[in-house]
Amino acid sequence: MEVVLDSYAQPYDALRPVICFNEKSYQLLDHVRDPLPPVPRHQARVDHKYKRCGTVHFFVALEPLTGQRTVTVTDRRGNADFAVQLQCMERFTNSPGARSALDAYPSSAVPTPSSRGSPAIDPPIRVDLHASWLNMVELEWSALQRQCLGQRVASKDAIERELHA
């Protein structure tokens, strides 16, 4: 725990930035009946019934000391998708010395050049910190939940528009 907190307390180093990385599943839902708009003295009325439209997965990379964030929406969550997102994280920082904090993702899932069936990350990204509740991305999830994920969204395109707005 102290290692994670100490890394957050270090001054910003462009050659070795700390990147917090996490993924999350999200259920796509649509209304069965259109909600009634709010009228004076009554809030909007939403039917409790919904239609399930599948799931999507979010991958978020956050550089806590600069506030830079990138969110990617994918249809699947697998080791190959995880590897692609780690490569995007490397491009996000433009620094081969980036250190990452991962939240409960098994380190065995981080692809290496010897892994079969997964694209290798070259050069490998150092996973220095394994954090769960200390991962700064959890604050980003909370903000996204309050701003746009706390409603029914029925499609991947709609969720991408909401997230990037």
C-alpha positions as CSV (number, residue, x, y, z in Angstrom):
1,M,0.0,0.0,0.0
2,E,2.8,2.4,0.9
3,V,4.5,1.8,-2.5
4,V,1.3,2.9,-4.3
5,L,0.9,6.0,-2.2
6,D,4.5,6.9,-2.5
7,S,4.4,6.7,-6.3
8,Y,1.4,9.1,-6.3
9,A,3.3,11.5,-4.1
10,Q,6.4,11.6,-6.3
11,P,6.9,14.8,-8.4
12,Y,5.9,14.4,-12.1
13,D,8.6,12.8,-14.2
14,A,7.9,12.8,-18.0
15,L,10.3,9.9,-18.5
16,R,8.7,7.7,-15.9
17,P,5.0,8.7,-15.6
18,V,2.6,6.7,-13.4
19,I,-0.4,5.5,-15.3
20,C,-3.4,4.1,-13.6
21,F,-5.2,1.5,-15.7
22,N,-8.5,-0.3,-15.2
23,E,-11.3,-1.9,-17.1
24,K,-15.0,-2.2,-16.4
25,S,-18.1,-3.9,-17.9
26,Y,-21.2,-1.9,-18.5
27,Q,-24.7,-3.3,-19.3
28,L,-26.5,-1.5,-22.2
29,L,-30.1,-0.9,-21.4
30,D,-33.0,0.6,-23.3
31,H,-36.4,1.8,-22.2
32,V,-39.4,-0.4,-22.9
33,R,-41.7,2.7,-22.7
34,D,-40.5,6.2,-23.3
35,P,-40.0,8.1,-20.1
36,L,-42.5,10.9,-19.3
37,P,-40.9,14.3,-19.1
38,P,-40.9,16.3,-15.9
39,V,-43.9,18.5,-15.2
40,P,-44.3,21.1,-12.5
41,R,-44.1,19.4,-9.1
42,H,-43.2,16.0,-10.6
43,Q,-39.9,14.5,-11.7
44,A,-39.5,12.7,-14.9
45,R,-41.2,9.3,-14.7
46,V,-39.3,6.2,-15.9
47,D,-40.7,2.8,-16.1
48,H,-38.9,0.2,-14.1
49,K,-39.0,-2.3,-17.0
50,Y,-36.0,-2.2,-19.4
51,K,-34.7,-4.1,-22.4
52,R,-31.2,-5.5,-22.2
53,C,-29.0,-4.6,-25.2
54,G,-25.8,-6.4,-24.4
55,T,-22.6,-5.3,-22.7
56,V,-19.6,-3.2,-23.5
57,H,-16.2,-2.9,-21.7
58,F,-14.4,0.2,-20.9
59,F,-10.6,0.5,-20.6
60,V,-9.4,3.7,-18.9
61,A,-5.8,5.0,-18.7
62,L,-5.3,7.9,-16.3
63,E,-2.1,9.9,-15.6
64,P,-3.1,11.3,-12.2
65,L,-0.4,14.0,-12.0
66,T,-1.4,15.6,-15.3
67,G,-5.1,14.7,-15.3
68,Q,-4.9,13.2,-18.8
69,R,-7.4,10.4,-19.4
70,T,-8.3,8.1,-22.3
71,V,-11.4,5.9,-22.4
72,T,-11.8,3.1,-24.9
73,V,-15.0,1.2,-25.4
74,T,-14.7,-2.4,-26.7
75,D,-17.2,-5.2,-27.4
76,R,-15.1,-7.9,-25.6
77,R,-12.8,-8.2,-22.6
78,G,-9.9,-10.6,-23.3
79,N,-6.2,-10.9,-23.0
80,A,-5.7,-9.7,-26.6
81,D,-8.0,-6.6,-25.9
82,F,-6.0,-6.0,-22.7
83,A,-2.7,-6.1,-24.7
84,V,-4.0,-3.7,-27.3
85,Q,-5.1,-1.3,-24.6
86,L,-1.8,-1.4,-22.9
87,Q,-0.1,-0.6,-26.2
88,C,-2.5,2.4,-26.5
89,M,-1.5,3.4,-23.0
90,E,2.2,3.4,-24.0
91,R,1.3,5.7,-27.0
92,F,-0.8,7.8,-24.6
93,T,2.3,8.6,-22.5
94,N,4.9,8.6,-25.3
95,S,7.3,7.2,-22.7
96,P,8.8,3.7,-22.7
97,G,9.5,4.1,-19.0
98,A,5.9,4.4,-17.9
99,R,4.9,2.6,-14.7
100,S,1.4,1.4,-14.4
101,A,-1.0,0.7,-11.5
102,L,-3.5,-2.1,-12.3
103,D,-6.6,-2.9,-10.5
104,A,-7.2,-6.6,-9.9
105,Y,-6.2,-7.7,-13.4
106,P,-4.0,-10.8,-13.2
107,S,-0.4,-10.1,-14.1
108,S,-0.3,-13.4,-15.9
109,A,-2.7,-11.8,-18.4
110,V,-0.2,-9.1,-19.4
111,P,1.1,-10.5,-22.7
112,T,4.8,-11.1,-23.2
113,P,6.6,-12.0,-26.4
114,S,6.4,-15.7,-25.4
115,S,2.6,-15.6,-24.9
116,R,0.6,-17.6,-27.4
117,G,-2.5,-16.2,-28.9
118,S,-2.0,-12.6,-27.7
119,P,-0.1,-9.8,-29.3
120,A,3.2,-9.1,-27.5
121,I,3.9,-5.8,-26.0
122,D,7.3,-4.5,-27.2
123,P,8.8,-3.1,-25.1
124,P,6.9,-4.6,-22.2
125,I,5.2,-2.2,-19.9
126,R,6.4,-2.4,-16.3
127,V,3.6,-3.2,-13.9
128,D,5.1,-1.8,-10.8
129,L,2.0,-1.3,-8.7
130,H,-0.9,-3.6,-8.1
131,A,-3.6,-1.6,-6.5
132,S,-7.3,-2.2,-6.0
133,W,-9.1,0.5,-4.0
134,L,-6.0,2.8,-4.2
135,N,-6.2,3.0,-8.0
136,M,-6.9,6.6,-9.0
137,V,-9.1,5.3,-11.9
138,E,-11.7,4.5,-9.3
139,L,-12.3,8.3,-8.9
140,E,-12.7,8.5,-12.7
141,W,-15.3,5.8,-12.6
142,S,-17.2,7.7,-9.9
143,A,-17.1,10.9,-12.0
144,L,-18.2,9.1,-15.1
145,Q,-21.0,7.3,-13.2
146,R,-22.4,10.6,-12.0
147,Q,-22.0,12.5,-15.3
148,C,-23.1,10.0,-17.9
149,L,-23.2,6.3,-16.9
150,G,-26.0,6.6,-14.4
151,Q,-28.7,6.5,-17.1
152,R,-30.0,3.9,-19.5
153,V,-27.9,3.8,-22.7
154,A,-28.8,1.4,-25.4
155,S,-25.9,1.3,-27.9
156,K,-22.1,1.3,-28.0
157,D,-22.2,4.5,-30.2
158,A,-24.4,6.3,-27.7
159,I,-22.1,5.3,-24.8
160,E,-19.1,6.5,-26.7
161,R,-20.8,9.9,-27.4
162,E,-21.6,10.2,-23.7
163,L,-18.1,9.3,-22.5
164,H,-16.3,11.6,-24.9
165,A,-18.6,14.5,-24.3
